[in-house]
Amino acid sequence: MSHKQKSNFFDIVLNSVNEGVSIIDKDFRITFHNRVVTQLYGASLIVEHCYKAFRGRNDPCEDCKVIEVLKDGQERRVIRDISLPNGGILLVETISAALTDEDGNIIGAVEVARDVTEQKKAEALLNRTLLEENEVLRHLNRELSDAAGYVRTVLPRPITSGPLIVDWKFIPSASLAGDSFGYHWIDDDHFAIYLLDVSGNGWGAALLSVSIINVLRSHALPDADFHKPHQVLFALNNTFPAEKHNDYFFTIWYGVYNINSHKLSYASGGHPPAILFSRSSSKQMQLDPLQTSNFVMGGQRDFDYQWKTHEIRQPSCLYVFSDGVYDITKTDGSIWGLDAFLKFCRQSFKIGQSNLDCLLEYAQDIAPQKTFEDDLTILEIAFK
């Protein structure tokens, strides 16, 4: 193949891909880019400095990955936003790699840019937060070898005073599953409560679970009103499709309590019911399952999630949990199960005091070697 044929082949291949490809020399000048870059910027950028063409600067960027690549030849990967000439903004994942001559000398860098705006927006926002704004969590992400310990770092502290008293138990299984949860004040009058369970075990499930919790905690879902559970589930379902996350789907229970109206709005996606314990008008213990018949999360795009409201009588106590609380293999090999769990709660739980230690002690008594095959996670919210 002649030099001209090789050049033509090179152009055809690079112009057939959907990613933007640029070649930058050691003086930061663009010596080649493919049709995707031309379409984005509306003109040829050949011989322009990359920092001027791509970022509108007069000198190299402070966080320039090309500089680092030219120094050590090691590949760099980053997600950042770029401004286009038409005023638009894209979230782009950029991979920078060294370009060498026949003798192995670095003569420039190749940058491949992939638009991840639509399918990765929530994750990109999370990664940017972790990498640029949260030094503590970034350190944990690098250094923690204990996956369960990492999950615990994002869990909220119990609330011991105020109109709501919140406590919880989180006992990870030996293989670590995908349970995680959170709660926070949306504003002065509305309190959000959420618990989710990602399918599968190990780091993949745990990290996806933490990512979703951080998105909820930071309100990083575009076009979702966090006061409205059905909107939150709709946005989460479309942001975290299973096919884009190693086929992990997840279940969730999400509720918002209004301290003025004493009404709890809630929605669940394939998740076990939350259980509300209160006293009836006849002073008898009353158990109300709070659940909506919705599909699991990440399984069907644009699913129309339903929601409900429930008036909270005080005093009462709400329990939100994953299936690991009752899906326990007993010493005789049988499964404890949801019905047996609810029967235990009716017989043993008392309003006005925490019941979590009582539950955990019993679960450990019936489980072989006091360990669990799935994460055991339960929230207790007391309405005073």
C-alpha positions in Angstrom: 0.0 0.0 0.0 1.4 3.4 -1.1 1.7 6.3 1.3 -1.2 8.0 -0.5 -3.3 4.9 -0.1 -2.5 4.6 3.6 -3.4 8.3 4.0 -6.7 7.8 2.3 -7.4 4.7 4.3 -6.6 6.6 7.5 -9.0 9.4 6.6 -11.8 7.0 5.7 -11.5 5.0 9.0 -11.4 8.1 11.2 -14.2 9.9 9.4 -16.5 6.8 9.7 -16.5 6.8 13.5 -19.1 8.7 15.7 -16.5 10.1 18.0 -14.5 13.3 17.5 -10.9 12.5 16.7 -8.1 15.1 16.8 -4.3 15.0 16.4 -2.3 17.6 18.4 1.4 18.3 18.0 3.9 19.2 20.7 3.2 22.9 20.1 -0.6 22.3 20.8 -1.5 22.8 17.2 -4.3 20.7 15.6 -2.8 18.8 12.7 -5.8 16.7 11.9 -9.4 16.2 13.0 -12.3 14.2 11.6 -15.7 15.1 10.3 -17.3 14.9 13.7 -15.2 17.8 15.0 -15.9 19.8 11.8 -19.6 19.3 12.3 -19.5 20.4 15.9 -17.4 23.5 15.3 -18.7 24.4 11.9 -15.3 24.9 10.3 -11.8 23.4 10.0 -9.6 23.9 13.0 -6.4 22.7 11.4 -3.2 24.6 12.6 -5.2 26.3 15.4 -4.0 25.8 18.9 -6.2 23.3 20.7 -6.8 25.4 23.7 -8.0 28.3 21.5 -10.1 26.2 19.2 -11.8 24.0 21.8 -11.8 26.2 25.0 -11.5 29.8 23.7 -8.3 30.3 25.7 -5.1 32.1 24.9 -2.8 29.6 26.7 -3.0 25.9 27.7 -5.6 24.8 30.2 -4.6 24.4 33.8 -5.9 20.8 33.8 -4.6 20.0 30.3 -4.3 16.2 29.8 -2.3 16.6 26.6 0.6 18.2 28.6 0.6 15.2 30.9 0.5 12.7 28.0 3.4 14.5 26.2 5.5 14.2 29.4 5.0 10.6 30.3 3.2 8.9 27.4 0.5 7.6 29.7 -3.2 7.6 28.6 -5.5 10.0 30.3 -9.3 10.0 30.5 -11.6 12.8 31.7 -15.2 13.9 31.6 -15.8 17.6 31.1 -18.2 20.1 29.6 -17.3 22.0 26.4 -18.9 25.1 24.9 -19.8 25.0 21.2 -19.8 28.0 18.8 -23.6 27.9 18.7 -23.8 28.4 22.4 -24.6 24.8 23.2 -22.8 22.8 26.0 -21.9 19.1 25.7 -20.7 16.7 28.3 -17.8 14.9 26.6 -15.6 12.0 27.7 -12.1 12.6 26.3 -9.3 10.0 26.0 -5.8 11.4 25.3 -3.0 9.1 24.2 0.5 9.6 23.0 1.4 9.7 19.2 4.9 8.4 18.5 7.2 8.1 15.6 9.0 5.0 14.3 11.6 5.3 17.0 9.1 5.5 19.8 9.6 9.3 20.4 6.5 11.2 21.4 5.6 13.6 18.7 2.1 14.6 19.7 -1.2 13.3 21.1 -4.4 11.8 19.8 -7.6 12.9 21.5 -10.9 10.9 21.1 -14.0 12.7 22.4 -17.3 11.0 22.9 -20.6 12.9 23.6 -22.1 11.4 26.8 -24.6 14.2 27.4 -27.8 12.2 27.2 -27.0 8.8 28.5 -24.4 9.8 31.1 -25.5 13.2 32.3 -26.3 12.2 35.9 -23.1 10.1 36.2 -21.0 12.8 34.7 -22.4 15.3 37.2 -21.6 12.9 40.0 -18.1 12.1 38.8 -17.3 15.8 38.4 -18.6 16.4 41.9 -16.5 13.5 43.3 -13.4 14.4 41.3 -13.4 18.2 41.6 -15.5 19.2 44.7 -15.3 16.4 47.3 -11.8 15.8 48.4 -12.8 13.5 51.2 -14.9 11.2 49.0 -12.3 11.2 46.3 -9.7 10.0 48.8 -12.1 7.2 49.9 -12.7 6.2 46.3 -9.0 5.8 45.8 -7.9 4.3 49.1 -10.7 2.2 50.7 -10.2 -1.5 50.1 -13.3 -2.4 52.2 -16.3 -2.1 49.9 -18.8 -2.3 52.7 -16.8 0.5 54.5 -17.0 2.6 51.4 -20.8 2.2 51.2 -21.1 3.2 54.9 -19.3 6.5 54.2 -22.3 7.8 52.2 -25.0 6.7 54.6 -26.6 9.5 56.7 -26.3 9.7 60.5 -29.3 8.8 62.7 -31.5 11.7 63.7 -32.0 11.8 67.4 -34.1 14.9 67.9 -36.8 17.0 66.2 -40.2 16.1 64.7 -38.7 12.9 63.2 -36.5 10.4 64.9 -34.6 8.2 62.3 -32.4 5.2 63.0 -31.2 2.3 60.8 -29.4 -1.0 60.6 -27.1 -1.9 57.7 -25.5 -5.3 57.9 -23.8 -6.1 54.6 -23.6 -9.7 53.4 -20.3 -11.4 53.0 -20.3 -10.8 49.2 -21.8 -7.2 49.6 -25.0 -6.6 47.7 -26.5 -3.4 46.3 -28.4 -1.9 49.2 -28.1 1.8 50.1 -30.4 4.4 51.5 -30.6 8.1 52.5 -32.9 10.8 53.8 -32.7 14.5 53.9 -34.7 17.7 54.2 -35.8 18.9 50.8 -36.9 22.2 52.4 -38.2 23.3 55.8 -41.4 21.4 55.4 -40.6 18.3 53.4 -38.5 15.3 54.4 -37.3 12.7 51.7 -36.8 9.0 52.6 -35.4 6.5 50.1 -33.9 3.0 50.1 -32.8 1.0 47.0 -31.5 -2.4 46.2 -29.4 -3.0 43.1 -29.5 -6.5 41.6 -26.4 -8.7 41.9 -23.4 -8.6 44.3 -20.0 -7.1 44.6 -18.3 -3.8 43.7 -20.4 -3.3 40.6 -23.7 -3.4 42.5 -22.4 -1.4 45.4 -20.9 1.4 43.4 -24.0 1.8 41.2 -26.1 1.9 44.4 -23.8 4.7 45.8 -24.0 6.6 42.5 -27.8 6.6 42.6 -27.8 7.7 46.3 -25.5 10.6 45.5 -27.7 11.7 42.6 -30.7 11.7 44.9 -28.9 13.4 47.7 -27.5 16.2 45.4 -30.8 16.6 43.5 -28.9 15.9 40.2 -31.9 14.7 38.2 -32.8 17.1 35.4 -36.5 18.0 35.2 -37.5 16.1 38.4 -39.4 17.7 41.3 -38.0 15.9 44.3 -41.2 16.6 46.2 -43.0 14.3 43.8 -42.0 10.6 44.1 -43.4 9.6 40.6 -41.2 12.2 38.9 -38.1 11.0 40.8 -38.7 7.4 39.9 -39.4 8.3 36.2 -36.1 10.3 36.0 -34.1 7.6 37.8 -35.4 4.9 35.5 -34.4 6.8 32.4 -31.0 7.9 33.8 -29.9 4.4 34.9 -31.1 1.9 32.2 -29.9 -1.6 32.9 -28.4 -2.0 29.5 -26.0 0.9 30.1 -25.0 -0.4 33.6 -23.9 -4.0 33.1 -27.5 -5.2 33.1 -28.0 -4.1 36.7 -31.5 -3.1 37.5 -32.7 -1.9 40.9 -35.7 -1.6 43.1 -36.5 1.5 45.2 -38.9 3.0 47.7 -39.1 6.8 47.8 -41.3 8.9 50.0 -41.7 12.6 51.0 -43.3 13.5 54.3 -45.0 16.9 54.8 -44.6 17.9 58.4 -47.5 20.4 58.2 -50.2 18.3 56.5 -48.8 15.0 58.1 -49.2 13.4 54.7 -46.6 11.0 53.2 -46.4 10.8 49.4 -44.6 7.7 48.1 -43.8 5.5 45.2 -42.0 2.2 44.8 -40.4 0.5 41.8 -40.4 -3.3 42.3 -39.6 -2.8 46.0 -41.0 -4.5 49.1 -43.7 -2.4 50.8 -42.8 0.0 53.6 -44.7 -0.8 56.8 -46.4 1.9 58.9 -47.2 1.0 62.5 -49.8 3.1 64.3 -52.6 2.8 66.7 -56.2 2.5 65.4 -59.1 4.5 66.8 -59.7 1.5 69.1 -56.0 1.7 70.3 -55.1 -1.5 68.6 -51.8 -1.9 66.8 -52.4 -1.2 63.1 -50.1 -2.2 60.3 -50.4 -0.5 56.9 -48.3 -1.7 53.9 -47.2 1.2 51.7 -46.4 0.1 48.1 -47.2 1.0 44.5 -47.5 -1.6 41.7 -44.7 -0.3 39.5 -42.0 -2.0 37.4 -38.4 -2.4 38.5 -36.0 0.5 37.8 -33.9 0.5 34.7 -36.0 -2.2 32.9 -38.4 -0.2 30.7 -37.7 3.3 29.5 -40.4 6.0 30.0 -42.4 3.8 32.4 -45.3 5.8 33.9 -44.7 5.4 37.7 -47.7 5.7 40.0 -47.7 7.2 43.5 -49.9 7.4 46.5 -50.4 9.4 49.7 -51.1 8.3 53.2 -52.0 10.4 56.2 -49.7 9.8 59.2 -51.4 9.5 62.6 -49.1 10.3 65.5 -47.4 8.6 67.2 -46.5 6.1 64.5 -43.4 4.5 63.1 -42.5 3.7 59.5 -40.1 0.9 58.4 -38.5 0.9 55.0 -36.4 -2.1 54.2 -34.9 -4.3 51.5 -35.8 -8.0 50.9 -32.7 -9.0 52.8 -34.5 -8.3 56.0 -36.8 -11.3 55.6 -35.2 -13.3 52.8 -33.2 -15.2 55.4 -32.3 -18.9 55.1 -33.0 -20.4 58.6 -30.9 -23.2 60.2 -33.5 -25.7 58.9 -33.0 -24.6 55.3 -36.4 -22.8 54.9 -36.8 -19.2 54.1 -38.1 -16.9 56.9 -40.2 -14.8 54.3 -42.2 -11.6 54.3 -45.3 -13.0 56.1 -43.3 -14.4 58.9 -41.4 -11.1 59.2 -44.6 -9.1 59.5 -46.0 -11.6 62.0 -42.9 -11.1 64.1 -43.2 -7.3 63.9 -46.9 -7.4 65.0 -46.0 -9.5 68.0 -42.7 -7.8 69.0 -42.7 -4.2 67.9 -43.8 -1.4 70.2 -44.6 2.2 69.2 -42.6 4.8 71.1 -39.3 2.9 71.2 -36.7 1.6 68.7 -37.3 -1.9 67.6 -34.2 -2.4 65.4 -32.1 -4.2 68.0 -34.9 -6.6 68.7 -35.3 -7.4 65.0 -31.5 -7.8 64.4 -31.1 -10.1 67.4 -33.9 -12.4 66.2 -32.7 -12.4 62.6 -29.2 -13.4 63.8 -30.7 -16.1 66.0 -32.5 -17.8 63.1 -29.7 -17.5 60.5 -26.9 -20.1 60.4 -23.7 -18.7 62.0 -25.4 -15.3 62.5 -24.5 -14.2 58.9 -26.7 -13.2 56.0 -26.7 -14.1 52.3 -28.0 -10.7 51.3 -27.6 -7.2 52.8 -29.9 -6.6 55.7 -31.0 -3.0 55.6 -33.9 -1.3 57.4 -34.8 2.3 58.2 -37.0 3.3 61.2 -38.7 6.7 61.1 -40.7 7.7 64.2 -43.3 10.4 63.8 -43.6 12.2 67.1 
